Amino acid sequence: MENSGTPGYAAAICNVYVCLQYMLSTFLLPSAPQKIFCSSSVVDDINARQSTLSEQLFDAAEEHALSVLLDAWTDASTNDLSVFRKVSTNTMTILPVANASG
């Protein structure tokens, strides 16, 4: 493991902060182009804790995004099932094919 005083460590930390700022500006901030609509308290918490860099930093935002996806998937599945049930209740009559040789 690298010493925190080495150039490689400093570069890695710089890259992590660049990624952190990218995620904030892309998905979380009010002006984000692909905003996931987290509550302001989640965004404020991430901003306040960004200097501590931990794997849990974006956990609340992740849970929010997954919850939104689950809700959308559940709605789509329910709608698909409803349509399938309507279609499957219609019966089709299959007519015999005329014999070409005969």
Sequence and secondary structure as in RCSB ss.txt:
>XXXX:A:sequence
MENSGTPGYAAAICNVYVCLQYMLSTFLLPSAPQKIFCSSSVVDDINARQSTLSEQLFDAAEEHALSVLLDAWTD
ASTNDLSVFRKVSTNTMTILPVANASG
>XXXX:A:secstr
   TTSHHHHHHHHHHHHHHHHHIIIIISTT TT     HHHHHHHHHHGGG  TTTTHHHHHHHHHHHHHHHHH
HHHHHHHHHHHHHHS         TT 
